[in-house]
């Protein structure tokens, strides 16, 4: 071959090599993220999930894509949403803070990894074979809904010792959480739309209100604060976001940390870990939060003992 021809051939092949190299690079993994929460409260929890991914070397928009689906209590969307994620073969399905989403994901696929955080025993729910050895395509975090509900009720009674009739507000669309909350608290309250429910409460005049942990309710925390203030009803919630919005008190799992843990497990699976071998974690961070301004408005004097054990006091 003449030297000039060799140079032309080499130059021509140089334009092909980068195309081949790009074609051989793996596709960016896609995470289907589904929770019952509202998009209105998404920033804090999306950031916590992203922090967990970062701890395992994944950065959204760089080496992983996250598709966020905030149900805002519209659980009837789950079946179609899961079917779409399975059809497109996303890499991992993450379902933080939602029993309903976790169960829907488990029912939709036996092959795509699922990372959940649920309030009930995941073995009893049928998500895993055991906590130590999940054995299937799902693993995640258990945040002790039953135990937390009992303690939240005790704290509410200490804060409002004269309360005898306590109404429990649940979302029937979130059947798993609603049933467990009613079972654990051993009380019941009529439920429809939020305003209609409060109309019933105003008529029945309970001494206090126990609000079930629910994504739809959390997305309407300001509405709850307004209505409980209007009707002068002391209310206990499962998350500090309600108290920050003006609710009286909350006790429950540190939800932001739960989302972070789901992010860590999701990243671990992206790196090659198998859900069957990742033990179900159990929450160790809980928060007791009191809003002193709301307590004063309700004429409640917070006992010094409760103030001393509160993780946060909002003035």
Backbone bond lengths (Angstrom), bond angles and torsions (degrees), N, CA, C in turn:
res aa  C-N    CA-C-N  psi(-1)  N-CA   C-N-CA  omega(-1)  CA-C   N-CA-C  phi
1 X - - - 1.482 - - 1.523 109.10 -
2 X 1.340 117.45 135.08 1.453 119.85 177.47 1.530 109.87 -69.43
3 X 1.337 117.53 153.14 1.463 122.51 -175.79 1.524 110.96 -59.01
4 X 1.344 116.47 -40.80 1.464 119.86 -178.82 1.524 110.60 -63.00
5 X 1.340 117.37 -41.93 1.463 121.06 179.06 1.517 111.48 -64.55
6 X 1.347 116.98 -38.08 1.466 120.50 179.58 1.519 110.60 -63.62
7 X 1.331 117.04 -43.20 1.463 120.74 -179.64 1.525 110.57 -63.16
8 X 1.346 116.49 -40.81 1.464 119.67 178.81 1.522 111.40 -64.82
9 X 1.346 116.17 -41.30 1.463 119.59 179.27 1.513 111.35 -64.92
10 X 1.334 116.46 -41.92 1.457 120.62 179.32 1.520 110.98 -64.07
11 X 1.310 115.58 -43.13 1.466 119.17 179.77 1.515 111.02 -63.43
12 X 1.367 116.03 -38.75 1.456 119.37 178.80 1.506 112.50 -65.60
13 X 1.314 118.55 -39.43 1.461 121.60 -179.13 1.510 112.20 -71.67
14 X 1.320 117.33 -25.95 1.465 120.44 -179.24 1.522 111.14 -62.02
15 X 1.321 116.03 -31.46 1.468 118.92 -179.27 1.519 111.97 -74.68
16 X 1.342 117.26 -15.80 1.458 121.09 -178.55 1.529 111.58 -88.41
17 X 1.314 118.18 -36.45 1.468 121.31 -174.75 1.533 114.14 -54.05
18 X 1.357 119.72 -48.62 1.473 118.30 -179.57 1.526 112.53 -60.04
19 X 1.346 117.12 -35.49 1.467 119.34 179.18 1.518 111.15 -64.08
20 X 1.343 116.45 -41.44 1.459 120.55 178.42 1.514 110.39 -64.41
21 X 1.333 115.96 -43.42 1.462 120.26 -179.11 1.517 110.86 -61.85
22 X 1.348 116.45 -42.53 1.470 119.33 179.95 1.520 111.12 -65.36
23 X 1.295 116.56 -38.22 1.462 119.91 -179.04 1.521 112.21 -65.33
24 X 1.330 117.07 -25.65 1.456 120.57 -176.84 1.529 112.31 -87.26
25 X 1.348 117.63 -11.23 1.454 119.95 -179.72 1.526 110.29 -70.86
26 X 1.348 118.03 138.74 1.470 120.48 -178.95 1.523 111.51 -67.09
27 X 1.318 116.31 149.94 1.461 121.17 177.98 1.531 109.64 -68.43
28 X 1.320 116.32 150.99 1.459 121.38 178.25 1.525 109.58 -66.34
29 X 1.341 118.73 128.25 1.474 120.02 179.01 1.524 111.31 -64.76
30 X 1.325 115.56 147.68 1.465 121.65 -178.60 1.525 109.01 -118.53
31 X 1.325 116.04 129.60 1.465 122.15 176.82 1.515 109.19 -105.95
32 X 1.317 117.13 124.88 1.457 121.37 171.82 1.520 108.54 -90.74
33 X 1.325 117.08 111.70 1.468 123.83 -174.05 1.522 107.69 -106.97
34 X 1.337 117.67 117.76 1.464 121.84 -177.50 1.519 110.15 -131.92
35 X 1.342 116.50 127.94 1.458 120.46 175.49 1.513 108.91 -144.67
36 X 1.320 116.14 157.63 1.460 120.74 -179.32 1.511 113.77 -76.58
37 X 1.335 117.86 -6.29 1.459 121.23 -176.76 1.518 112.06 -69.29
38 X 1.333 114.51 165.92 1.457 121.34 177.79 1.519 110.34 -88.55
39 X 1.334 116.46 151.50 1.463 120.76 175.78 1.519 111.25 -62.35
40 X 1.341 117.62 -21.16 1.464 121.08 179.96 1.522 112.80 -63.79
41 X 1.330 117.25 -25.45 1.465 120.49 -179.75 1.526 111.00 -111.84
42 X 1.329 115.36 18.74 1.463 119.70 -170.40 1.519 115.08 -73.15
43 X 1.325 117.95 -33.50 1.466 120.51 -169.62 1.531 112.48 -56.87
44 X 1.317 116.36 -48.63 1.461 120.57 -177.12 1.528 111.80 -62.85
45 X 1.323 116.28 -41.88 1.463 119.89 -174.96 1.529 112.07 -80.72
46 X 1.326 116.60 -34.07 1.464 119.30 174.76 1.527 109.89 -64.02
47 X 1.337 116.26 -39.10 1.461 120.38 178.37 1.525 110.96 -64.47
48 X 1.332 116.86 -39.51 1.468 120.42 179.65 1.528 110.62 -66.30
49 X 1.334 116.77 -41.15 1.461 120.89 176.82 1.529 109.71 -62.40
50 X 1.322 116.45 -44.00 1.459 120.59 178.40 1.515 112.52 -62.38
51 X 1.332 116.43 -36.29 1.463 120.11 177.58 1.524 110.63 -61.60
52 X 1.338 116.40 -41.66 1.460 120.20 177.72 1.518 111.93 -62.70
53 X 1.337 116.34 -42.25 1.464 119.62 176.16 1.529 110.93 -60.58
54 X 1.344 115.70 -42.70 1.467 120.46 -179.69 1.518 112.02 -59.08
55 X 1.335 115.87 -35.54 1.471 119.88 -178.63 1.524 111.96 -64.80
56 X 1.320 116.57 -20.00 1.470 120.23 179.08 1.528 112.30 -105.85
57 X 1.338 116.15 8.10 1.457 119.57 174.96 1.511 115.35 96.82
58 X 1.339 118.07 9.92 1.461 120.43 -179.33 1.526 110.50 -109.61
59 X 1.334 115.55 135.63 1.460 122.29 179.77 1.525 108.22 -125.49
60 X 1.322 115.61 120.63 1.456 120.15 -178.75 1.526 110.53 -58.46
61 X 1.327 115.51 132.89 1.449 120.20 -179.40 1.514 114.50 89.86
62 X 1.347 116.56 -12.77 1.463 120.74 178.08 1.525 111.41 -109.23
63 X 1.330 115.98 -61.81 1.464 118.11 -179.70 1.524 113.08 -124.11
64 X 1.334 116.81 13.34 1.465 121.29 175.17 1.526 108.62 -156.68
65 X 1.338 116.09 148.50 1.458 122.08 176.67 1.521 108.54 -115.82
66 X 1.334 116.47 134.11 1.464 121.02 178.25 1.526 109.06 -116.21
67 X 1.324 116.96 124.25 1.465 122.63 174.23 1.528 107.94 -99.43
68 X 1.325 116.46 109.29 1.462 121.07 -176.88 1.527 111.27 -89.13
69 X 1.318 115.54 132.81 1.467 122.08 176.63 1.534 107.52 -129.50
70 X 1.331 116.44 106.33 1.466 122.52 179.47 1.521 107.95 -100.61
71 X 1.324 116.95 108.09 1.467 121.06 -170.67 1.523 113.67 -73.24
72 X 1.325 117.79 -25.99 1.468 121.82 -176.94 1.530 110.46 51.13
73 X 1.328 115.61 42.43 1.459 120.56 176.71 1.515 115.15 79.85
74 X 1.326 118.51 0.68 1.473 120.82 -179.23 1.535 109.31 -87.98
75 X 1.316 115.11 73.85 1.463 120.70 -173.71 1.529 112.72 -71.66
76 X 1.332 117.05 -14.53 1.459 119.40 177.80 1.534 111.59 -70.49
77 X 1.329 117.22 -10.13 1.468 121.02 177.52 1.526 112.24 -81.73
78 X 1.317 117.13 -12.61 1.462 120.59 -169.35 1.525 113.98 -61.46
79 X 1.321 117.54 -46.92 1.461 120.06 -175.10 1.526 111.67 -59.09
80 X 1.330 116.99 -47.70 1.465 120.84 -179.56 1.521 111.16 -67.08
81 X 1.327 115.99 -39.06 1.464 120.06 -179.63 1.519 111.32 -64.32
82 X 1.325 116.64 -45.91 1.462 120.09 179.21 1.524 111.52 -64.74
83 X 1.321 116.20 -39.42 1.466 119.59 179.07 1.525 110.48 -60.69
84 X 1.326 116.73 -38.99 1.456 120.56 179.51 1.525 111.46 -67.60
85 X 1.338 117.07 -43.07 1.465 120.71 179.55 1.524 110.99 -63.13
86 X 1.323 116.44 -40.27 1.468 120.83 179.15 1.522 110.44 -68.47
87 X 1.321 116.60 -41.44 1.467 120.08 179.63 1.531 110.95 -60.08
88 X 1.330 116.01 -38.98 1.462 120.13 -179.08 1.525 113.06 -86.15
89 X 1.341 115.87 -2.91 1.464 121.42 177.26 1.533 112.62 53.78
90 X 1.347 115.75 56.48 1.461 119.08 173.43 1.520 109.01 -60.90
91 X 1.309 117.26 161.03 1.462 120.79 -173.67 1.522 112.02 -75.07
92 X 1.331 116.87 -44.24 1.470 122.55 -179.78 1.521 108.14 -143.10
93 X 1.335 116.81 145.63 1.463 122.11 171.86 1.533 107.64 -110.02
94 X 1.330 116.92 121.74 1.467 122.16 178.98 1.525 108.74 -109.45
95 X 1.337 116.92 128.98 1.471 120.96 -176.92 1.535 110.45 -128.69
96 X 1.328 118.51 66.01 1.464 119.66 -178.05 1.524 113.19 -69.33
97 X 1.326 115.16 139.39 1.468 122.79 172.69 1.517 113.64 58.11
98 X 1.328 117.04 39.73 1.466 119.00 178.51 1.519 110.86 -154.28
99 X 1.328 116.14 105.09 1.468 120.37 173.48 1.525 110.63 -58.59
100 X 1.338 115.84 -45.02 1.456 120.74 -175.05 1.526 111.33 -61.89
101 X 1.339 117.12 -44.01 1.467 120.52 -179.44 1.523 110.85 -67.04
102 X 1.326 116.89 -39.28 1.467 120.32 179.28 1.529 110.81 -62.87
103 X 1.324 116.70 -44.75 1.463 120.77 179.97 1.531 111.01 -65.94
104 X 1.335 116.51 -38.26 1.465 119.93 179.12 1.529 110.87 -66.63
105 X 1.334 116.53 -38.92 1.469 120.30 178.98 1.524 110.70 -66.37
106 X 1.317 115.79 -43.73 1.466 120.41 -179.90 1.532 110.56 -63.09
107 X 1.318 117.11 -36.63 1.463 120.77 179.80 1.523 111.90 -73.64
108 X 1.340 116.10 -26.79 1.468 120.20 -174.75 1.516 113.47 -83.11
109 X 1.346 118.16 -27.04 1.462 119.80 -176.11 1.521 111.80 -150.93
110 X 1.325 114.80 143.26 1.463 120.71 174.86 1.524 110.44 -110.92
111 X 1.330 116.40 4.95 1.466 119.84 -176.15 1.528 113.53 -119.72
112 X 1.333 118.11 -40.94 1.459 119.91 179.25 1.534 108.85 -71.69
113 X 1.333 118.75 129.41 1.467 120.78 179.19 1.529 111.81 -60.62
114 X 1.326 115.50 139.49 1.465 122.37 178.52 1.526 108.55 -122.62
115 X 1.336 116.84 129.32 1.465 121.66 175.72 1.522 107.46 -116.74
116 X 1.325 117.19 117.84 1.458 122.17 -174.59 1.518 111.14 -115.46
117 X 1.343 115.34 164.64 1.462 121.00 157.53 1.522 105.54 -135.61
118 X 1.328 116.04 124.25 1.466 122.16 -174.19 1.523 109.92 -132.20
119 X 1.333 114.89 154.24 1.451 119.80 -178.53 1.509 114.11 -86.80
120 X 1.329 117.11 -19.30 1.460 120.94 -179.13 1.526 111.12 -103.21
121 X 1.314 115.08 170.97 1.462 121.15 178.83 1.526 109.61 -61.39
122 X 1.350 118.71 114.29 1.464 120.21 -178.19 1.522 113.78 -65.33
123 X 1.337 117.31 -21.14 1.468 119.68 175.36 1.527 109.15 -71.00
124 X 1.325 116.44 -46.19 1.466 120.78 179.36 1.528 110.70 -63.79
125 X 1.339 116.64 -34.66 1.461 120.46 178.71 1.531 112.44 -72.13
126 X 1.334 116.74 -15.68 1.454 120.45 -179.10 1.518 114.20 86.50
127 X 1.332 116.37 15.77 1.467 119.62 -179.30 1.524 112.20 -80.91
128 X 1.347 116.32 -32.47 1.462 121.06 -178.37 1.521 109.63 -138.92
129 X 1.357 114.96 160.46 1.466 119.73 177.53 1.520 111.29 -77.44
130 X 1.320 116.67 -37.24 1.463 121.65 176.23 1.517 108.02 -157.69
131 X 1.331 116.58 163.28 1.465 119.97 -179.53 1.530 111.38 -68.82
132 X 1.314 116.44 -39.67 1.468 120.47 -176.79 1.522 112.26 -75.36
133 X 1.347 116.71 -36.59 1.464 121.67 -178.44 1.526 108.19 -132.58
134 X 1.321 117.66 86.62 1.470 120.29 -176.36 1.523 113.95 -54.15
135 X 1.329 116.96 -39.16 1.457 119.86 170.08 1.511 117.76 79.74
136 X 1.322 119.56 -7.12 1.467 120.30 -179.39 1.514 111.22 -129.01
137 X 1.330 115.21 -140.79 1.468 119.49 -178.66 1.518 112.87 -101.91
138 X 1.348 117.22 10.24 1.465 120.32 -176.79 1.528 111.77 -128.78
139 X 1.313 115.40 145.57 1.464 123.11 172.22 1.517 107.47 -158.80
140 X 1.331 116.98 174.64 1.458 118.05 179.78 1.513 113.43 163.52
141 X 1.333 115.44 -138.13 1.469 121.99 -171.97 1.523 109.57 -129.92
142 X 1.326 115.75 139.66 1.465 122.69 174.59 1.519 107.95 -110.07
143 X 1.357 117.64 125.65 1.472 118.88 -176.64 1.533 113.47 -113.48
144 X 1.313 117.80 28.87 1.475 123.24 164.14 1.517 114.91 53.21
145 X 1.314 117.35 59.42 1.456 120.90 -178.96 1.522 111.98 -61.01
146 X 1.331 117.30 -42.70 1.466 120.68 -175.44 1.520 111.02 -65.12
147 X 1.344 116.99 -50.32 1.452 120.68 -178.50 1.523 111.55 -63.41
148 X 1.338 116.21 -39.78 1.459 121.44 -179.29 1.524 110.80 -66.88
149 X 1.338 117.32 -40.79 1.462 120.64 179.81 1.517 111.13 -60.38
150 X 1.322 117.23 -41.83 1.466 120.98 -179.85 1.522 110.89 -63.62
151 X 1.335 117.10 -42.24 1.467 119.26 -179.29 1.520 110.85 -71.09
152 X 1.347 117.49 -37.00 1.461 120.02 178.49 1.518 110.18 -61.35
153 X 1.322 116.79 -38.93 1.456 120.89 178.91 1.522 110.92 -65.68
154 X 1.346 116.67 -39.64 1.473 119.76 177.80 1.525 111.00 -64.30
155 X 1.333 116.74 -42.06 1.468 120.37 -179.91 1.523 110.81 -65.50
156 X 1.335 116.95 -38.60 1.462 120.33 177.33 1.516 110.18 -62.80
157 X 1.314 117.24 -40.18 1.467 120.48 179.78 1.525 111.23 -67.29
158 X 1.321 116.81 -36.02 1.476 119.65 176.67 1.520 111.17 -67.77
159 X 1.323 115.90 -34.46 1.462 120.26 -179.42 1.523 111.36 -76.50
160 X 1.345 116.06 -35.44 1.466 121.41 179.33 1.531 107.54 -126.29
161 X 1.328 118.15 74.08 1.466 121.46 -172.17 1.528 114.48 -63.09
162 X 1.330 117.12 -21.85 1.464 119.56 -179.14 1.535 112.59 -85.01
163 X 1.319 116.79 -3.67 1.461 119.59 -179.07 1.526 110.58 -68.33
164 X 1.305 116.37 123.22 1.462 122.49 179.03 1.524 110.71 -111.64
165 X 1.334 115.77 -44.72 1.467 121.19 179.81 1.524 108.75 -101.74
166 X 1.329 116.27 111.81 1.458 121.51 -178.86 1.530 108.92 -113.74
167 X 1.317 116.27 120.00 1.465 121.24 178.09 1.526 109.08 -86.25
168 X 1.316 116.10 145.71 1.458 122.07 178.23 1.516 108.34 -116.09
169 X 1.322 116.87 124.43 1.453 121.84 -178.76 1.520 109.29 -105.04
170 X 1.339 116.91 120.00 1.464 121.80 -179.04 1.523 109.53 -127.31
171 X 1.318 115.01 162.55 1.458 121.59 177.35 1.530 108.13 -106.07
172 X 1.332 119.44 108.05 1.458 120.57 -176.69 1.523 113.11 -64.65
173 X 1.334 118.01 -19.84 1.465 120.29 177.60 1.521 111.20 -69.83
174 X 1.339 115.82 -22.70 1.464 121.31 176.85 1.526 106.91 -102.96
175 X 1.328 115.60 73.17 1.465 121.74 -166.56 1.517 113.77 -58.61
176 X 1.318 117.87 -44.81 1.464 120.77 -176.16 1.519 111.63 -59.97
177 X 1.330 116.88 -49.28 1.464 120.92 -179.70 1.519 111.21 -69.04
178 X 1.325 117.02 -39.86 1.462 120.19 -179.74 1.524 111.29 -61.11
179 X 1.327 116.54 -46.61 1.465 120.50 -178.82 1.520 111.85 -64.07
180 X 1.337 116.51 -42.90 1.462 119.10 -178.31 1.524 110.94 -68.62
181 X 1.334 117.58 -37.23 1.463 120.31 179.46 1.516 110.67 -64.77
182 X 1.326 116.99 -46.75 1.463 120.03 179.37 1.523 111.29 -62.71
183 X 1.326 115.49 -38.90 1.467 119.73 178.81 1.514 110.61 -64.93
184 X 1.324 116.45 -43.72 1.462 120.79 -174.80 1.521 111.92 -72.09
185 X 1.295 117.47 -39.18 1.468 120.60 -176.07 1.527 111.79 -87.19
186 X 1.343 116.16 -21.87 1.465 121.32 178.94 1.522 112.48 61.86
187 X 1.311 114.99 36.07 1.460 120.88 174.62 1.524 106.73 -137.35
188 X 1.346 117.44 165.59 1.456 120.36 176.38 1.517 109.72 -141.77
189 X 1.336 116.03 151.83 1.462 120.48 176.22 1.511 108.58 -141.33
190 X 1.330 118.43 145.08 1.464 120.34 176.03 1.521 110.00 -65.68
191 X 1.325 117.73 146.26 1.452 120.29 -176.49 1.521 111.01 -141.88
192 X 1.282 116.15 131.39 1.462 122.06 171.13 1.506 105.51 -139.52
193 X 1.310 118.19 -130.81 1.450 120.32 170.45 1.531 107.73 -70.11
194 X 1.337 116.14 161.06 1.459 119.68 -173.92 1.523 111.57 -60.42
195 X 1.339 117.80 -47.06 1.469 119.97 -179.85 1.527 111.16 -62.33
196 X 1.330 116.66 -40.85 1.458 120.18 179.24 1.518 110.98 -65.12
197 X 1.330 115.93 -38.82 1.462 120.08 178.65 1.520 110.48 -62.58
198 X 1.328 116.55 -41.05 1.461 118.93 -179.70 1.526 111.68 -71.75
199 X 1.310 116.82 -26.41 1.461 118.82 173.93 1.524 109.87 -63.87
200 X 1.315 116.54 -40.47 1.464 120.99 175.97 1.523 110.86 -65.12
201 X 1.345 116.42 -41.47 1.460 119.67 -179.85 1.530 110.97 -63.92
202 X 1.340 115.43 -41.00 1.462 118.75 179.77 1.521 110.69 -61.74
203 X 1.330 116.51 -35.21 1.474 120.52 -179.90 1.528 111.24 -74.42
204 X 1.339 115.75 -41.61 1.467 119.96 -175.80 1.528 112.96 -81.76
205 X 1.329 116.53 -19.98 1.462 122.91 177.25 1.530 113.67 51.98
206 X 1.305 119.04 63.12 1.470 119.96 173.34 1.528 109.62 -70.34
207 X 1.315 116.14 159.37 1.461 120.43 179.35 1.520 111.97 -79.29
208 X 1.325 117.43 -22.94 1.460 121.77 -179.82 1.524 108.56 -160.44
209 X 1.318 115.20 166.27 1.462 121.58 -177.61 1.524 109.98 -128.29
210 X 1.325 116.05 133.66 1.461 123.47 177.17 1.532 106.67 -113.86
211 X 1.341 116.56 112.46 1.467 121.02 -175.26 1.524 109.81 -98.00
212 X 1.320 116.10 124.83 1.464 121.24 -179.51 1.520 110.24 -65.40
213 X 1.342 117.30 145.81 1.461 120.20 175.16 1.528 109.79 -68.10
214 X 1.322 116.55 119.99 1.461 119.84 -175.32 1.527 108.41 -156.03
215 X 1.334 116.27 137.32 1.453 120.94 -177.44 1.515 113.11 -61.41
216 X 1.341 117.14 -39.38 1.457 120.52 179.48 1.524 110.52 -65.08
217 X 1.332 117.28 -44.16 1.455 120.75 178.85 1.526 110.96 -61.30
218 X 1.331 116.71 -44.26 1.460 120.48 -177.73 1.522 111.32 -61.00
219 X 1.322 116.53 -34.80 1.458 120.06 178.71 1.514 113.24 -69.96
220 X 1.340 116.92 -10.25 1.460 121.54 179.46 1.529 110.60 -121.40
221 X 1.319 116.00 36.37 1.469 120.70 -175.72 1.532 112.27 -62.41
222 X 1.329 117.62 -36.14 1.469 119.95 179.08 1.521 111.14 -65.73
223 X 1.319 116.18 -37.75 1.465 120.17 177.81 1.524 110.64 -64.45
224 X 1.329 116.11 -41.26 1.463 119.81 176.65 1.525 110.85 -60.79
225 X 1.333 116.07 -44.57 1.470 119.89 -179.09 1.520 110.92 -61.27
226 X 1.329 116.63 -42.03 1.461 121.22 -179.36 1.529 111.46 -64.70
227 X 1.328 116.40 -45.75 1.463 120.61 -176.37 1.524 112.79 -71.53
228 X 1.334 117.16 -39.23 1.469 118.63 178.32 1.523 110.84 -68.99
229 X 1.342 117.48 -33.50 1.468 120.39 176.36 1.524 110.14 -68.24
230 X 1.317 116.55 -42.16 1.474 121.11 179.57 1.519 111.20 -60.78
231 X 1.335 115.50 -43.82 1.459 119.97 -176.58 1.522 113.34 -93.68
232 X 1.350 115.80 2.22 1.467 122.00 177.80 1.532 111.17 53.42
233 X 1.316 115.31 53.32 1.461 121.31 179.45 1.530 109.40 -112.29
234 X 1.326 118.78 117.20 1.469 120.37 173.99 1.527 109.33 -65.88
235 X 1.331 116.93 130.22 1.470 119.47 -175.61 1.517 111.29 -130.42
236 X 1.326 114.92 142.89 1.464 122.18 177.60 1.521 109.16 -112.79
237 X 1.325 115.85 135.57 1.463 121.95 -176.80 1.529 110.26 -125.39
238 X 1.325 114.31 172.76 1.462 118.72 -177.65 1.501 114.66 -101.05
239 X 1.349 118.25 3.65 1.455 120.66 -172.74 1.525 110.27 -149.50
240 X 1.323 117.26 141.72 1.467 121.73 -176.95 1.525 112.99 -63.30
241 X 1.341 118.34 -22.91 1.464 120.19 -178.74 1.522 111.06 -58.62
242 X 1.332 117.34 -36.07 1.460 120.53 177.23 1.535 110.74 -64.49
243 X 1.313 116.65 -41.87 1.466 121.03 -178.46 1.518 110.44 -68.85
244 X 1.317 116.43 -38.41 1.464 120.56 176.61 1.528 110.74 -62.78
245 X 1.336 116.80 -29.52 1.467 121.77 179.45 1.528 112.20 -82.64
246 X 1.347 117.07 -7.56 1.458 120.30 178.45 1.508 115.47 123.84
247 X 1.358 117.45 1.78 1.457 120.66 176.43 1.522 111.39 -68.79
248 X 1.322 117.28 163.93 1.459 121.58 -175.63 1.524 112.70 -74.67
249 X 1.326 117.87 -53.92 1.459 120.03 -175.31 1.523 110.63 -154.30
250 X 1.321 114.84 159.32 1.464 119.93 174.16 1.518 109.01 -146.07
251 X 1.313 114.42 150.96 1.462 120.63 170.37 1.522 106.63 -145.30
252 X 1.323 115.22 129.96 1.456 118.66 179.27 1.507 111.78 174.41
253 X 1.304 114.55 -176.56 1.454 121.45 178.65 1.520 110.33 -62.75
254 X 1.316 115.96 145.29 1.458 121.38 171.44 1.530 106.89 -69.55
255 X 1.333 116.79 95.44 1.462 121.25 -173.44 1.521 112.44 -60.86
256 X 1.317 116.54 -38.51 1.462 118.80 -179.64 1.526 110.54 -60.17
257 X 1.332 116.90 -39.58 1.461 119.73 178.82 1.523 110.88 -68.51
258 X 1.325 117.03 -33.47 1.467 120.58 176.89 1.528 110.65 -63.80
259 X 1.320 116.72 -42.61 1.467 120.35 177.38 1.531 110.32 -64.00
260 X 1.331 116.46 -37.56 1.465 119.70 177.35 1.526 110.39 -62.76
261 X 1.327 116.79 -43.21 1.460 120.28 -179.75 1.533 111.70 -64.19
262 X 1.332 116.44 -38.06 1.463 119.76 175.67 1.529 109.67 -62.41
263 X 1.326 116.29 -38.97 1.461 120.35 176.80 1.516 112.70 -62.83
264 X 1.334 116.66 -40.62 1.469 120.89 178.81 1.527 110.82 -63.10
265 X 1.330 116.54 -46.89 1.472 119.68 -179.77 1.532 111.19 -65.96
266 X 1.326 116.86 -37.12 1.464 120.46 177.66 1.528 110.15 -62.36
267 X 1.339 116.14 -44.79 1.455 120.02 177.59 1.519 112.38 -63.53
268 X 1.328 117.00 -38.26 1.466 120.73 179.01 1.527 110.68 -62.42
269 X 1.336 116.17 -39.57 1.462 120.33 179.12 1.532 110.28 -68.41
270 X 1.337 117.25 -38.78 1.459 120.24 177.07 1.532 110.97 -61.26
271 X 1.332 116.19 -29.55 1.467 120.73 179.55 1.524 112.71 -83.67
272 X 1.339 117.03 -3.46 1.454 119.36 174.85 1.508 116.89 122.14
273 X 1.352 117.63 -7.83 1.464 119.52 178.76 1.525 109.90 -67.83
274 X 1.337 116.47 149.43 1.459 121.73 179.97 1.539 109.49 -101.92
275 X 1.333 117.88 132.79 1.464 120.42 178.70 1.522 112.45 -52.96
276 X 1.328 117.48 -36.75 1.461 121.65 -178.32 1.516 112.31 -58.87
277 X 1.349 116.66 -26.06 1.467 121.02 -176.06 1.526 113.36 -101.88
278 X 1.332 117.86 -4.76 1.467 120.98 -179.18 1.525 109.19 -95.91
279 X 1.324 118.59 113.10 1.472 120.23 -177.86 1.522 111.83 -63.83
280 X 1.318 115.93 147.29 1.458 120.56 175.35 1.526 108.82 -66.95
281 X 1.331 116.20 125.83 1.465 121.01 179.12 1.522 109.66 -83.72
282 X 1.317 115.78 158.10 1.460 120.95 177.78 1.522 108.97 -122.79
283 X 1.314 116.31 132.60 1.456 121.19 -175.94 1.522 111.70 -58.81
284 X 1.316 114.94 139.83 1.463 120.61 177.75 1.529 111.70 -123.04
285 X 1.332 117.77 -5.84 1.465 121.34 -178.72 1.532 109.73 -110.28
286 X 1.335 115.60 119.73 1.456 121.42 179.89 1.527 108.53 -127.95
287 X 1.341 115.86 153.17 1.459 120.86 -176.54 1.531 111.14 -127.24
288 X 1.331 115.61 133.46 1.459 122.16 171.25 1.529 106.44 -116.14
289 X 1.336 115.84 116.02 1.469 120.90 -173.81 1.527 109.27 -125.31
290 X 1.330 116.06 136.24 1.469 122.19 179.30 1.527 108.80 -124.76
291 X 1.337 116.62 138.84 1.457 122.01 174.17 1.530 107.60 -103.21
292 X 1.333 116.37 105.35 1.466 121.20 -176.20 1.518 111.98 -67.49
293 X 1.312 117.30 -36.20 1.462 120.58 179.57 1.523 110.58 -61.70
294 X 1.333 116.00 -42.84 1.465 120.01 178.22 1.527 110.84 -66.71
295 X 1.325 116.40 -39.52 1.461 120.03 178.39 1.532 110.79 -59.96
296 X 1.319 116.48 -43.91 1.466 119.80 179.39 1.527 110.61 -63.65
297 X 1.348 116.58 -41.86 1.463 120.41 -179.45 1.525 111.26 -62.63
298 X 1.334 116.75 -29.89 1.461 121.53 179.34 1.526 112.18 -89.46
299 X 1.325 116.69 -0.93 1.462 120.13 -179.10 1.515 113.11 73.95
300 X 1.327 117.03 26.59 1.464 121.71 -178.39 1.519 109.84 -101.12
301 X 1.308 116.60 125.83 1.466 121.29 174.81 1.525 107.66 -94.31
302 X 1.323 115.54 114.22 1.463 120.53 -176.35 1.527 109.38 -75.31
303 X 1.328 118.69 123.09 1.467 121.43 179.62 1.535 110.77 -59.99
304 X 1.333 116.80 139.20 1.465 120.04 179.14 1.527 112.93 -54.71
305 X 1.343 116.39 -33.08 1.462 119.44 179.79 1.520 112.46 -62.66
306 X 1.339 116.25 -37.37 1.461 119.31 178.03 1.521 111.59 -71.42
307 X 1.339 115.80 -38.89 1.465 119.12 178.02 1.529 111.08 -61.48
308 X 1.327 115.43 -35.61 1.466 119.34 -176.59 1.519 113.19 -70.34
309 X 1.345 117.21 -23.94 1.471 118.82 -178.34 1.526 112.31 -103.95
310 X 1.345 116.91 -1.94 1.452 119.46 179.38 1.533 110.25 -69.91
311 X 1.317 114.90 138.34 1.470 119.91 177.62 1.518 110.66 -77.26
312 X 1.342 116.21 -26.23 1.462 120.88 178.96 1.516 108.61 -151.98
313 X 1.328 116.09 136.60 1.454 122.33 175.64 1.519 107.18 -120.52
314 X 1.323 116.50 117.58 1.469 121.75 -178.46 1.528 108.74 -94.18
315 X 1.328 116.16 120.50 1.463 121.48 -178.31 1.528 111.09 -85.53
